[in-house]
Amino acid sequence: MTMPNASLAPESLPRLAQAPLTPVSPRLSACRAVQQSANWLLMTLVVALLPLGESPLATWQPWLAGAVAGLGLVMITLGWIEARRRAYGLREHDLIYRRGLLVQRTQVLPLVRLQHVETLSNPVERLFGLVRLACFTAGGRGADLTLEGLSAERAEAIKQHLLGRLSPAGLPDREPSP
């Protein structure tokens, strides 16, 4: 028995670009800037305070520390801009997440593959009232898609919607435990 496998015309396929996307919280940019600032400050301090003694690099040490700090400011600024461009979309059959500045990445997670959803937040994210929503599918080691920059209320609402979409037919029937 042969399975039908008809060809599809690319023009007739739905356009991903036409999917309406919702921007993540504007607080994500400030949160990421604080996290990156801590990292770049640490790297600048290491370069500035590294004991070089009588090494020829010792005369260049302040300039190197300034260069690391300058590079950090550029990276923090780019991270701020990138975080402001992030967006997600929840459609009937999939979840879309777009991120990136120079290289833009769009992830699409079919909801039929979804098996587990969890919310995560570190202390800096909690300070800004932000939560990450991690979505897992079968066979993966980690989250297949992680939505960053959601308010706690929005993350919980999306999580409950996604959990409600988990097909009872796909889950094994279990007898209630005594």
Contact map, one row per residue, 1 for C-alpha under 8 A:
1110000000000000000000000000000000000000000000000000000000000000000000000000000000000000000000000000000000000000000000000000000000000000000000000000000000000000000000000000000000
1111000000000000000000000000000000000000000000000000000000000000000000000000000000000000000000000000000000000000000000000000000000000000000000000000000000000000000000000000000000
1111100000000000000000000000000000000000000000000000000000000000000000000000000000000000000000000000000000000000000000000000000000000000000000000000000000000000000000000000000000
0111110000000000000000000000000000000000000000000000000000000000000000000000000000000000000000000000000000000000000000000000000000000000000000000000000000000000000000000000000000
0011111000000000000000000000000000000000000000000000000000000000000000000000000000000000000000000000000000000000000000000000000000000000000000000000000000000000000000000000000000
0001111100000000000000000000000000000000000000000000000000000000000000000000000000000000000000000000000000000000000000000000000000000000000000000000000000000000000000000000000000
0000111110000000000000000000000000000000000000000000000000000000000000000000000000000000000000000000000000000000000000000000000000000000000000000000000000000000000000000000000000
0000011111011000000000000000000000000000000000000000000000000000000000000000000000000000000000000000000000000000000000000000000000000000000000000000000000000000000000000000000000
0000001111111000000000000000000000000000000000000000000000000000000000000000000000000000000000000000000000000000000000000000000000000000000000000000000000000000000000000000000000
0000000111111000000000000000000000000000000000000000000000000000000000000000000000000000000000000000000000000000000000000000000000000000000000000000000000000000000000000000000000
0000000011111000000000000000000000000000000000000000000000000000000000000000000000000000000000000000000000000000000000000000000000000000000000000000000000000000000000000000000000
0000000111111100000000000000000000000000000000000000000000000000000000000000000000000000000000000000000000000000000000000000000000000000000000000000000000000000000000000000000000
0000000111111110000000000000000000000000000000000000000000000000000000000000000000000000000000000000000000000000000000000000000000000000000000000000000000000000000000000000000000
0000000000011111000000000000000000000000000000000000000000000000000000000000000000000000000000000000000000000000000000000000000000000000000000000000000000000000000000000000000000
0000000000001111111000000000000000000000000000000000000000000000000000000000000000000000000000000000000000000000000000000000000000000000000000000000000000000000000000000000000000
0000000000000111111000000000000000000000000000000000000000000000000000000000000000000000000000000000000000000000000000000000000000000000000000000000000000000000000000000000000000
0000000000000011111000000000000000000000000000000000000000000000000000000000000000000000000000000000000000000000000000000000000000000000000000000000000000000000000000000000000000
0000000000000011111100000000000000000000000000000000000000000000000000000000000000000000000000000000000000000000000000000000000000000000000000000000000000000000000000000000000000
0000000000000011111110000000000000000000000000000000000000000000000000000000000000000000100000000000000000000000000000000000000000000000000000000000000000000000000000000000000000
0000000000000000011111000000000000000000000000000000000000000000000000000000000000000000100000000000000000000000000000000000000000000000000000000000000000000000000000000000000000
0000000000000000001111100000000000000000000000000000000000000000000000000000000000000011110000010000000000000000000000000000000000000000000000000000000000000000000000000000000000
0000000000000000000111110000000000000000000000000000000000000000000000000000000000000011100000000000000000000000000000000000000000000000000000000000000000000000000000000000000000
0000000000000000000011111100000000000000000000000000000000000000000000000000000000011111000000000000000000000000000000000000000000000000000000000000000000000000000000000000000000
0000000000000000000001111101000000000000000000000000000000000000000000000000000000010111000000000000000000000000000000000000000000000000000000000001110000000000000000000000000000
0000000000000000000000111111000000000000000000000000000000000000000000000000000000000000000000000000000000000000000000000000000001000000000000000000111000000000000000000000000000
0000000000000000000000111111110000000000000000000000000000000000000000000000000000110000000000000000000000000000000000000000000000000000000000000000100000000000000000000000000000
0000000000000000000000001111111000000000000000000000000000000000000000000000000000000000000000000000000000000000000000000000000101000000000000000000100000000000000000000000000000
0000000000000000000000011111111100000000000000000000000000000000000000000000000000110000000000000000000000000000000000000000000101000000000000000001100000000000000000000000000000
0000000000000000000000000111111110000000000000000000000000000000000000000000001111110000000000000000000000000000000000000000000000000000000000000000000000000000000000000000000000
0000000000000000000000000111111111000000000000000000000000000000000000000000000100000000000000000000000000000000000000000000000000000000000000000000000000000000000000000000000000
0000000000000000000000000011111111100000000000000000000000000000000000000000000000000000000000000000000000000000000000000001100100000000000000000000000000000000000000000000000000
0000000000000000000000000001111111110000000000000000000000000000000000000001001100100000000000000000000000000000000000000000000000000000000000000000000000000000000000000000000000
0000000000000000000000000000111111111000000000000000000000000000000000000001101100000000000000000000000000000000000000000000000000000000000000000000000000000000000000000000000000
0000000000000000000000000000011111111100000000000000000000000000000000000000000000000000000000000000000000000000000000000001000000000000000000000000000000000000000000000000000000
0000000000000000000000000000001111111110000000000000000000000000000000000000000000000000000000000000000000000000000000000001000000000000000000000000000000000000000000000000000000
0000000000000000000000000000000111111111000000000000000000000000000000000001000000000000000000000000000000000000000000000000000000000000000000000000000000000000000000000000000000
0000000000000000000000000000000011111111100000000000000000000000000000010001000000000000000000000000000000000000000000000000000000000000000000000000000000000000000000000000000000
0000000000000000000000000000000001111111110000000000000000000000000000000000000000000000000000000000000000000000000000000000000000000000000000000000000000000000000000000000000000
0000000000000000000000000000000000111111111000000000000000000000000000000000000000000000000000000000000000000000000000000000000000000000000000000000000000000000000000000000000000
0000000000000000000000000000000000011111111100000000000000000000000110010000000000000000000000000000000000000000000000000000000000000000000000000000000000000000000000000000000000
0000000000000000000000000000000000001111111110000000000000000000000010010000000000000000000000000000000000000000000000000000000000000000000000000000000000000000000000000000000000
0000000000000000000000000000000000000111111111000000000000000000000000000000000000000000000000000000000000000000000000000000000000000000000000000000000000000000000000000000000000
0000000000000000000000000000000000000011111111100000000000000000000100000000000000000000000000000000000000000000000000000000000000000000000000000000000000000000000000000000000000
0000000000000000000000000000000000000001111111110000000000000000110110000000000000000000000000000000000000000000000000000000000000000000000000000000000000000000000000000000000000
0000000000000000000000000000000000000000111111111000000000000000100000000000000000000000000000000000000000000000000000000000000000000000000000000000000000000000000000000000000000
0000000000000000000000000000000000000000011111111100000000000000000000000000000000000000000000000000000000000000000000000000000000000000000000000000000000000000000000000000000000
0000000000000000000000000000000000000000001111111100000000001001100100000000000000000000000000000000000000000000000000000000000000000000000000000000000000000000000000000000000000
0000000000000000000000000000000000000000000111111100000000001101100000000000000000000000000000000000000000000000000000000000000000000000000000000000000000000000000000000000000000
0000000000000000000000000000000000000000000011111110000000000000000000000000000000000000000000000000000000000000000000000000000000000000000000000000000000000000000000000000000000
0000000000000000000000000000000000000000000001111111000000000000000000000000000000000000000000000000000000000000000000000000000000000000000000000000000000000000000000000000000000
0000000000000000000000000000000000000000000000001111100000000000000000000000000000000000000000000000000000000000000000000000000000000000000000000000000000000000000000000000000000
0000000000000000000000000000000000000000000000000111111011000000000000000000000000000000000000000000000000000000000000000000000000000000000000000000000000000000000000000000000000
0000000000000000000000000000000000000000000000000011111001000000000000000000000000000000000000000000000000000000000000000000000000000000000000000000000000000000000000000000000000
0000000000000000000000000000000000000000000000000001111101000000000000000000000000000000000000000000000000000000000000000000000000000000000000000000000000000000000000000000000000
0000000000000000000000000000000000000000000000000001111111000000000000000000000000000000000000000000000000000000000000000000000000000000000000000000000000000000000000000000000000
0000000000000000000000000000000000000000000000000000011111110000000000000000000000000000000000000000000000000000000000000000000000000000000000000000000000000000000000000000000000
0000000000000000000000000000000000000000000000000001001111111000000000000000000000000000000000000000000000000000000000000000000000000000000000000000000000000000000000000000000000
0000000000000000000000000000000000000000000000000001111111111000000000000000000000000000000000000000000000000000000000000000000000000000000000000000000000000000000000000000000000
0000000000000000000000000000000000000000000000000000000111111100000000000000000000000000000000000000000000000000000000000000000000000000000000000000000000000000000000000000000000
0000000000000000000000000000000000000000000000000000000111111111000000000000000000000000000000000000000000000000000000000000000000000000000000000000000000000000000000000000000000
0000000000000000000000000000000000000000000000110000000011111111100000000000000000000000000000000000000000000000000000000000000000000000000000000000000000000000000000000000000000
0000000000000000000000000000000000000000000000010000000000111111110000000000000000000000000000000000000000000000000000000000000000000000000000000000000000000000000000000000000000
0000000000000000000000000000000000000000000000000000000000011111111000000000000000000000000000000000000000000000000000000000000000000000000000000000000000000000000000000000000000
0000000000000000000000000000000000000000000000110000000000011111111100000000000000000000000000000000000000000000000000000000000000000000000000000000000000000000000000000000000000
0000000000000000000000000000000000000000000110110000000000001111111110000000000000000000000000000000000000000000000000000000000000000000000000000000000000000000000000000000000000
0000000000000000000000000000000000000000000100000000000000000111111111000000000000000000000000000000000000000000000000000000000000000000000000000000000000000000000000000000000000
0000000000000000000000000000000000000000000000000000000000000011111111100000000000000000000000000000000000000000000000000000000000000000000000000000000000000000000000000000000000
0000000000000000000000000000000000000001001100100000000000000001111111110000000000000000000000000000000000000000000000000000000000000000000000000000000000000000000000000000000000
0000000000000000000000000000000000000001100100000000000000000000111111111000000000000000000000000000000000000000000000000000000000000000000000000000000000000000000000000000000000
0000000000000000000000000000000000000000000000000000000000000000011111111100000000000000000000000000000000000000000000000000000000000000000000000000000000000000000000000000000000
0000000000000000000000000000000000000000000000000000000000000000001111111110000000000000000000000000000000000000000000000000000000000000000000000000000000000000000000000000000000
0000000000000000000000000000000000001001100000000000000000000000000111111111000000000000000000000000000000000000000000000000000000000000000000000000000000000000000000000000000000
0000000000000000000000000000000000000000000000000000000000000000000011111111100000000000000000000000000000000000000000000000000000000000000000000000000000000000000000000000000000
0000000000000000000000000000000000000000000000000000000000000000000001111111110000000000000000000000000000000000000000000000000000000000000000000000000000000000000000000000000000
0000000000000000000000000000000000000000000000000000000000000000000000111111111000000000000000000000000000000000000000000000000000000000000000000000000000000000000000000000000000
0000000000000000000000000000000110011000000000000000000000000000000000011111111100000000000000000000000000000000000000000000000000000000000000000000000000000000000000000000000000
0000000000000000000000000000000010000000000000000000000000000000000000001111111110000000000000000000000000000000000000000000000000000000000000000000000000000000000000000000000000
0000000000000000000000000000000000000000000000000000000000000000000000000111111111000000000000000000100000000000000000000000000000000000000000000000000000000000000000000000000000
0000000000000000000000000000100110000000000000000000000000000000000000000011111111100000000000000000000000000000000000000000000000000000000000000000000000000000000000000000000000
0000000000000000000000000000110110000000000000000000000000000000000000000001111111110000000000000000000000000000000000000000000000000000000000000000000000000000000000000000000000
0000000000000000000000000000100000000000000000000000000000000000000000000000111111111000000000000000100000000000000000000000000000000000000000000000000000000000000000000000000000
0000000000000000000000000000100000000000000000000000000000000000000000000000011111111100000000000011100000000000000000000000000000000000000000000000000000000000000000000000000000
0000000000000000000000000101100100000000000000000000000000000000000000000000001111111100000000000011000000000000000000000000000000000000000000000000000000000000000000000000000000
0000000000000000000000110101100000000000000000000000000000000000000000000000000111111100000000000000000000000000000000000000000000000000000000000000000000000000000000000000000000
0000000000000000000000100000000000000000000000000000000000000000000000000000000011111110000000000011100000000000000000000000000000000000000000000000000000000000000000000000000000
0000000000000000000000110000000000000000000000000000000000000000000000000000000001111111000000001111000000000000000000000000000000000000000000000000000000000000000000000000000000
0000000000000000000011110000000000000000000000000000000000000000000000000000000000001111100000001110000000000000000000000000000000000000000000000000000000000000000000000000000000
0000000000000000000011110000000000000000000000000000000000000000000000000000000000000111110000111100000000000000000000000000000000000000000000000010000000000000000000000000000000
0000000000000000001111000000000000000000000000000000000000000000000000000000000000000011111000111000000000000000000000000000000000000000000000000000000000000000000000000000000000
0000000000000000000010000000000000000000000000000000000000000000000000000000000000000001111101110000000000000000000000000000000000000000000000000000000000000000000000000000000000
0000000000000000000000000000000000000000000000000000000000000000000000000000000000000000111111110000000000000000000000000000000000000000000000000000000000000000000000000000000000
0000000000000000000000000000000000000000000000000000000000000000000000000000000000000000011111000000000000000000000000000000000000000000000000000000000000000000000000000000000000
0000000000000000000000000000000000000000000000000000000000000000000000000000000000000000001111100000000000000111000000000000000000000000000000000000000000000000000000000000000000
0000000000000000000000000000000000000000000000000000000000000000000000000000000000000000011111110000000000011110000000000000000000000000000000000000000000000000000000000000000000
0000000000000000000000000000000000000000000000000000000000000000000000000000000000000001111011111000000000011110000000000000000000000000000000000000000000000000000000000000000000
0000000000000000000010000000000000000000000000000000000000000000000000000000000000000001111001111100000001111000000000000000000000000000000000000000000000000000000000000000000000
0000000000000000000000000000000000000000000000000000000000000000000000000000000000000111100000111110000001110000000000000000000000000000000000001010000000000000000000000000000000
0000000000000000000000000000000000000000000000000000000000000000000000000000000000000111000000011111000111100000000000000000000000000000000000000000000000000000000000000000000000
0000000000000000000000000000000000000000000000000000000000000000000000000000000001101110000000001111100111000000000000000000000000000000000000000000000000000000000000000000000000
0000000000000000000000000000000000000000000000000000000000000000000000000000000001101100000000000111111110000000000000000000000000000000000000000000000000000000000000000000000000
0000000000000000000000000000000000000000000000000000000000000000000000000000010011001000000000000011111100000000000000000000000000000000000000000000000000000000000000000000000000
0000000000000000000000000000000000000000000000000000000000000000000000000000000000000000000000000001111100000000000000000000000000000000000000000000000000000000000000000000000000
0000000000000000000000000000000000000000000000000000000000000000000000000000000000000000000000000001111110000000000000000000000000000000000000000000000000000000000000000000000000
0000000000000000000000000000000000000000000000000000000000000000000000000000000000000000000000000111111111000000000000000000000000000000000000000000000000000000000000000000000000
0000000000000000000000000000000000000000000000000000000000000000000000000000000000000000000000000111001111100000000000000000000000000000000000000000000000000000000000000000000000
0000000000000000000000000000000000000000000000000000000000000000000000000000000000000000000000011110000111110000000000000000000000000000000000000000000000000000000000000000000000
0000000000000000000000000000000000000000000000000000000000000000000000000000000000000000000000011100000011111000000000000000000000000000000000001000000000000000000000000000000000
0000000000000000000000000000000000000000000000000000000000000000000000000000000000000000000001111000000001111100000000000000000000000000000000000000000000000000000000000000000000
0000000000000000000000000000000000000000000000000000000000000000000000000000000000000000000001110000000000111110110000000000000000000000000000011000000000000000000000000000000000
0000000000000000000000000000000000000000000000000000000000000000000000000000000000000000000011100000000000011111110000000000000000000000000000000000000000000000000000000000000000
0000000000000000000000000000000000000000000000000000000000000000000000000000000000000000000011100000000000001111110000000000000000000000000000000000000000000000010011000000000000
0000000000000000000000000000000000000000000000000000000000000000000000000000000000000000000010000000000000000111110000000000000000000000000000000000000000000000000001100000000000
0000000000000000000000000000000000000000000000000000000000000000000000000000000000000000000000000000000000001111111000000000000000000000110000000000000000000000000000000000000000
0000000000000000000000000000000000000000000000000000000000000000000000000000000000000000000000000000000000001111111110000000000000000011110000000000000000000000000001000000000000
0000000000000000000000000000000000000000000000000000000000000000000000000000000000000000000000000000000000000000111110000000000000000011110000000000000000000000000001000000000000
0000000000000000000000000000000000000000000000000000000000000000000000000000000000000000000000000000000000000000011111000000000000000011100000000000000000000000001000000000000000
0000000000000000000000000000000000000000000000000000000000000000000000000000000000000000000000000000000000000000011111100000000000001111000000000000000000000010011000000000000000
0000000000000000000000000000000000000000000000000000000000000000000000000000000000000000000000000000000000000000000111110000000000001110000000000000000000000010000000000000000000
0000000000000000000000000000000000000000000000000000000000000000000000000000000000000000000000000000000000000000000011111000000000111100000000000000000000110010000000000000000000
0000000000000000000000000000000000000000000000000000000000000000000000000000000000000000000000000000000000000000000001111100000000111100000000000000000000000000000000000000000000
0000000000000000000000000000000000000000000000000000000000000000000000000000000000000000000000000000000000000000000000111111110001110000000000000000000000000000000000000000000000
0000000000000000000000000000000000000000000000000000000000000000000000000000000000000000000000000000000000000000000000011111110000000000000000000000000000000000000000000000000000
0000000000000000000000000000000000000000000000000000000000000000000000000000000000000000000000000000000000000000000000001111111000000000000000000000000000000000000000000000000000
0000000000000000000000000000001001100000000000000000000000000000000000000000000000000000000000000000000000000000000000001111111100000000000000000000000000000000000000000000000000
0000000000000000000000000000001000000000000000000000000000000000000000000000000000000000000000000000000000000000000000001111111111100000000000000000000000000000000000000000000000
0000000000000000000000000000000000000000000000000000000000000000000000000000000000000000000000000000000000000000000000001111111111100000000000000000000000000000000000000000000000
0000000000000000000000000000000000000000000000000000000000000000000000000000000000000000000000000000000000000000000000000011111111000000000000000000000000000000000000000000000000
0000000000000000000000000011001000000000000000000000000000000000000000000000000000000000000000000000000000000000000000000001111111000000000000000000000000000000000000000000000000
0000000000000000000000000000000000000000000000000000000000000000000000000000000000000000000000000000000000000000000000000000111111100000000000000000001100000000000000000000000000
0000000000000000000000001011000000000000000000000000000000000000000000000000000000000000000000000000000000000000000000001000111111110000000000000001111100000000000000000000000000
0000000000000000000000000000000000000000000000000000000000000000000000000000000000000000000000000000000000000000000000111000110011111000000000000001111100100000000000000000000000
0000000000000000000000000000000000000000000000000000000000000000000000000000000000000000000000000000000000000000000000111000000001111100000000000111110000100000000000000000000000
0000000000000000000000000000000000000000000000000000000000000000000000000000000000000000000000000000000000000000000011110000000000111110000000000111010000100010000000000000000000
0000000000000000000000000000000000000000000000000000000000000000000000000000000000000000000000000000000000000000000011110000000000011111000000111110000000000000000000000000000000
0000000000000000000000000000000000000000000000000000000000000000000000000000000000000000000000000000000000000000011111000000000000001111100000111100000000000000000000000000000000
0000000000000000000000000000000000000000000000000000000000000000000000000000000000000000000000000000000000000000011110000000000000000111110101111000000000000000000000000000000000
0000000000000000000000000000000000000000000000000000000000000000000000000000000000000000000000000000000000000000111100000000000000000011111100110000000000000000000000000000000000
0000000000000000000000000000000000000000000000000000000000000000000000000000000000000000000000000000000000000000111000000000000000000001111100000000000000000000000000000000000000
0000000000000000000000000000000000000000000000000000000000000000000000000000000000000000000000000000000000000000000000000000000000000000111110000000000000000000000000000000000000
0000000000000000000000000000000000000000000000000000000000000000000000000000000000000000000000000000000000000000000000000000000000000001111111110000000000000000000000000000000000
0000000000000000000000000000000000000000000000000000000000000000000000000000000000000000000000000000000000000000000000000000000000000000001111100000000000000000000000000000000000
0000000000000000000000000000000000000000000000000000000000000000000000000000000000000000000000000000000000000000000000000000000000000001000111110000000000000000000000000000000000
0000000000000000000000000000000000000000000000000000000000000000000000000000000000000000000000000000000000000000000000000000000000000111100111111100000000000000000000000000000000
0000000000000000000000000000000000000000000000000000000000000000000000000000000000000000000000000000000000001000000000000000000000000111100101111100000000000000000000000000000000
0000000000000000000000000000000000000000000000000000000000000000000000000000000000000000000000001000000000101000000000000000000000000111000000111110000000000000000000000000000000
0000000000000000000000000000000000000000000000000000000000000000000000000000000000000000000000000000000000000000000000000000000000011110000000111111000000000000000000000000000000
0000000000000000000000000000000000000000000000000000000000000000000000000000000000000001000000001000000000000000000000000000000000011100000000001111110000000000000000000000000000
0000000000000000000000010001000000000000000000000000000000000000000000000000000000000000000000000000000000000000000000000000000001111000000000000111110000000000000000000000000000
0000000000000000000000011111000000000000000000000000000000000000000000000000000000000000000000000000000000000000000000000000000001110000000000000011111000000000000000000000000000
0000000000000000000000011000000000000000000000000000000000000000000000000000000000000000000000000000000000000000000000000000000001111000000000000011111101100000000000000000000000
0000000000000000000000001000000000000000000000000000000000000000000000000000000000000000000000000000000000000000000000000000000011100000000000000000111111100000000000000000000000
0000000000000000000000000000000000000000000000000000000000000000000000000000000000000000000000000000000000000000000000000000000011100000000000000000011111110000000000000000000000
0000000000000000000000000000000000000000000000000000000000000000000000000000000000000000000000000000000000000000000000000000000000000000000000000000001111111000000000000000000000
0000000000000000000000000000000000000000000000000000000000000000000000000000000000000000000000000000000000000000000000000000000000000000000000000000011111111100000000000000000000
0000000000000000000000000000000000000000000000000000000000000000000000000000000000000000000000000000000000000000000000100000000000111000000000000000011111111110000000000000000000
0000000000000000000000000000000000000000000000000000000000000000000000000000000000000000000000000000000000000000000000100000000000000000000000000000000111111111000000000000000000
0000000000000000000000000000000000000000000000000000000000000000000000000000000000000000000000000000000000000000000000000000000000000000000000000000000011111111100000000000000000
0000000000000000000000000000000000000000000000000000000000000000000000000000000000000000000000000000000000000000000000000000000000000000000000000000000001111111110000000000000000
0000000000000000000000000000000000000000000000000000000000000000000000000000000000000000000000000000000000000000000011100000000000001000000000000000000000111111111000000000000000
0000000000000000000000000000000000000000000000000000000000000000000000000000000000000000000000000000000000000000000000000000000000000000000000000000000000011111111100000000000000
0000000000000000000000000000000000000000000000000000000000000000000000000000000000000000000000000000000000000000000000000000000000000000000000000000000000001111111110000000000000
0000000000000000000000000000000000000000000000000000000000000000000000000000000000000000000000000000000000000010000010000000000000000000000000000000000000000111111111000000000000
0000000000000000000000000000000000000000000000000000000000000000000000000000000000000000000000000000000000000000000110000000000000000000000000000000000000000011111111000000000000
0000000000000000000000000000000000000000000000000000000000000000000000000000000000000000000000000000000000000000000000000000000000000000000000000000000000000001111111100000000000
0000000000000000000000000000000000000000000000000000000000000000000000000000000000000000000000000000000000000010000000000000000000000000000000000000000000000000111111100000000000
0000000000000000000000000000000000000000000000000000000000000000000000000000000000000000000000000000000000000011011000000000000000000000000000000000000000000000011111110100000000
0000000000000000000000000000000000000000000000000000000000000000000000000000000000000000000000000000000000000001000000000000000000000000000000000000000000000000000111111110000000
0000000000000000000000000000000000000000000000000000000000000000000000000000000000000000000000000000000000000000000000000000000000000000000000000000000000000000000001111111000000
0000000000000000000000000000000000000000000000000000000000000000000000000000000000000000000000000000000000000000000000000000000000000000000000000000000000000000000000111111000000
0000000000000000000000000000000000000000000000000000000000000000000000000000000000000000000000000000000000000000000000000000000000000000000000000000000000000000000001111111000000
0000000000000000000000000000000000000000000000000000000000000000000000000000000000000000000000000000000000000000000000000000000000000000000000000000000000000000000000111111100000
0000000000000000000000000000000000000000000000000000000000000000000000000000000000000000000000000000000000000000000000000000000000000000000000000000000000000000000000011111110000
0000000000000000000000000000000000000000000000000000000000000000000000000000000000000000000000000000000000000000000000000000000000000000000000000000000000000000000000000011111000
0000000000000000000000000000000000000000000000000000000000000000000000000000000000000000000000000000000000000000000000000000000000000000000000000000000000000000000000000001111100
0000000000000000000000000000000000000000000000000000000000000000000000000000000000000000000000000000000000000000000000000000000000000000000000000000000000000000000000000000111110
0000000000000000000000000000000000000000000000000000000000000000000000000000000000000000000000000000000000000000000000000000000000000000000000000000000000000000000000000000011111
0000000000000000000000000000000000000000000000000000000000000000000000000000000000000000000000000000000000000000000000000000000000000000000000000000000000000000000000000000001111
0000000000000000000000000000000000000000000000000000000000000000000000000000000000000000000000000000000000000000000000000000000000000000000000000000000000000000000000000000000111
